[in-house]
Amino acid sequence: MVIENWLGENVGICQSKGGVYAFQNPYDNLVRGDVNPWPSSEIVQKLYKSIHQNKFINEELEVLTSTLSYYSDLQSIHSEDAITWSIFGTASYLPAEDRNKFVHDFLNLSGLNPFAVKHSEISLWRRVPHPETLVPGGPEIDFLIQTSDTLVLGEAKWKSSIGIRQGKNKDRNQIQLRLDFLNNYGEKIYPGIKNFVVVELNLSNHLTEIKEMGNVKYSSISWEQVCQLTSHKYHEELQLYLSWKKQYSQNV
């Protein structure tokens, strides 16, 4: 099956038994921007074999595996990683001045009142020490933003909800683990940081929700709000991408 993507280009796509669209080529699911060389190391990290191949009939699976020789979750239209990369991955590779402008506006959207951002870093899918055991392989941070005085741990959701029954005693959720990490160890690990923020990105149509959780701010923000930030170099394409992704996602 062929459909037009957000730029009007033809791309190969299949449907699962449940009707979910998936791309023949995983790179067709991403806003690339000017990132070069391509694919980036972050993208390759996410191109692992999916456990959901049985959701496709054999004929569709043959098409979906024709690019990589296996099916990856990054090929799904419902992939949270795909939109996370498209916004924050592309921003992470922008020249410093452009990246700093976007980070400034994103921090403002997250409930802070930042001064001009002179230094910033954006990283994807890094892990922090587990807040209860301090062992490696703790929570995976979908996107992490750091400036000279602020640290943001971001959790990205598309159609899925916040994971529960996590932590040592299965009594924490994904957001609580990130809050625990920052409240217990943030000032020790990051002695120069004054502002700690946990941001949940989701499909909500509500305005930004901001709460104080100990020494950490918690913000719930919609994808639409972020894609409307004109300081992102690719904001016009991102708005097209978001509308297109919503159009072809089920029950959004």
N, C-alpha and C positions, 0 to 999 in steps of 0.2 A: 504494500500500500504506500502511496506517496501523498504527502500533504505539504502545504506551504508553511514555512516557519515564520517567526515574527518579522522577518525581513522580506518575506515574499519569495524565498528560495525553496525549491523542492527538496524534501528530505524523505528518506525511507523510514517507515514506521510500521510496527505491528501492534496487535492487541492481545492481551492476556485472556485467559478463559473468563475472567471477570470484567473484561472490557477496558483495562488500563492500558494506555498507550506506552510503547517503549521504542526507542530509536535503534535503527540498525547500526548506526555509528554513534558511540557515546559522545563524541565531540560536537555532534549536532544538537546536543542538549545544553550547550554552554555558550554564554557570551564570552568571546575570546579577548576582545579589546586589541591592544597592540602588544600583547605578551609574546615575547620572543627570547629564547627558543621555546618551541612548543612541541609536545605538552610540557607543562611545568611539573616539577617534582611533586607538588601537592596533588595534582590531578592523577598522576601515576599511582600515588599512594592509595587512591580510592578506586582503582581499577581492579579490585579483587573479584574473584568469582562469586556470584550470588548463590544463596541457598534457595532462591525462589524460581529456579528454572522450571520446576514442575507446574508452574502456573500457566505455562504456555503449551499449546499443542505442538507436536513434533514439527509440523510444517512451518509454524511461526518461529520456533526455536532455531531451526536451520538458518533462517534469515538473520535472526538476532545474533547468532554466533559467527556469522560470516566475516565480521570485521576483526574481532579479537581471538576467535576460535572458542570463546566461552561468553556467557552472559554476565554482565556486571550491573549492579543496582544503579550505577550512574547513568544507565541507559533509560531508566524509568522517568516518565513525565512527573511522577510524584516525588522524585529525588529531592530531599532537602539539601543534600550536598551540592547539587547542580546549581541551585539558586544562590547558595552561600558562596560558591566560587564566583558566580557571575557578578555578584556585587562586591564582596570583600576580597576575593582573590584578585580580580582585575585592579581594585584600588590599591592592593599591596604592592603592585608592580608599577604604579604611577611614579613620575618624578616627585621628589620630596615635597616641593611646594604644592603640587596638586593634591597629593595624598594628605598633607597637613590640613588643607582647606576642607576636604571631605571629613576627616576625623573631627575637626572642630565642630562642624555642623551636626555630625552624628552624636557627639557628646552633648551638645545642646539639646538635641532631640531626646536624649536619654535622661534629661532632667538636671543636667549640670549647667553651670554658667561659665564656660571656660574662657580663659584669656586666649590670645592668639597662640596657636599650636606651632612651636618651632621644630619639634622633633617628634616623630611618631613611628610606630611599627605596627603592622597588621600581620598576624600569622594565623594559619588555619590548621585545625585538627591536631593540635598539640595536647599532650597529657600533662596533668599536674599530679603531684604526690597525693595519694588517697588521704582525705582529711581525717579519717578515723584511724588508719593503720600506718600511714606515711610510706607505704610500700610503693614501688613503681607500678605503672599501669593503672593509675587513678583515672578520674573522669576525663573523657576526651572533650576538649573545648572546641566547639565548632568554629568560633573566631575569637581571637584575642587581640585587643587593641591596647597599646601602651604608649603613653606620652611621658614627659618629664615628671608629671605629678598625678597621673590618672591611670588606672588599670580597669579594663572592661573584659569580663568573661561572658561570651555570648553563646546562647543556646538557640539553635534554629529549628523551627517546626513548620512543616507544611500541612499535611493531613493528619499526622500522628499527634498524640497528646504527650504531655510530660510523663516520662517514665517513673513508675512508682516501685515500691518494694526493692529499694536499693540500699546500699550501705551494709555495714557489718551485720546488723540485726534486721535487715530488710525493712527498716522503718523510716527510710528517708526517700525523697524523690530527687530527681536530677537537679532541680533548682536548689533544694536544701543542701545538697552536697557541695555545690559551688559556693553558696553562702557560708557554709561551715568552714570551707577552706580559707576563704578570705577573712572571715571574722577571727579565726583561730591563728592563722599563720601569715595573713597578708602583710601586716606591719613588720613582722620579723623577716620575711623573705624579701619584701620590697620596702626598705626603710625610707626611701625618698618619696614614696607615693602617699598622697593625701586623700585621694578620692578612689574608692573601690566600688565598682558597679557590676551587677549581674543583669544582663539584658536577655529577655526572651523575645525572639522574633516569631510572629505567627500570622495567621490569616485574619485575625480580629479586625473589625471595622471601627473599633473604639479608638478614642484618642489615647495617647500615651498614658499608661498607668504607672505611677511612681510611689514606692513605699520605702520606708526606712527599716532595715533589718539589721539591728545591731549597729555596727560601724559601716555597713554596706548598704548602698542603694539598690533597689530592685526595680527594673523598668520592664514593662510589657509594651512592645511596639509592633505595629503592623508592617508587613513587607511594603505595602503601598506608601507608607510614610517615608521609608528609607529610599525607595526608588524615586520619590519626588524631590530628593535633595539635589538641587541643581549644581552643587559643588562637585558631584561625581562626574568625571569626564564623560561617562557613557550613560548619563541619566536618561537621555531621550530613548536610547535603545533599551535600557533597562525597563522603562515603562511599557514599551511594546512587548518586551519579553514577558513581563509579569502578566499583562493582559492575556497574552497568548497562552501562557502556562495555566492560568485560571480557566480559560476557555476549554482546554483539552484535558483538564483534570476532572475527575469524577466528583460530583456532589460538593463542589466548592461554592 
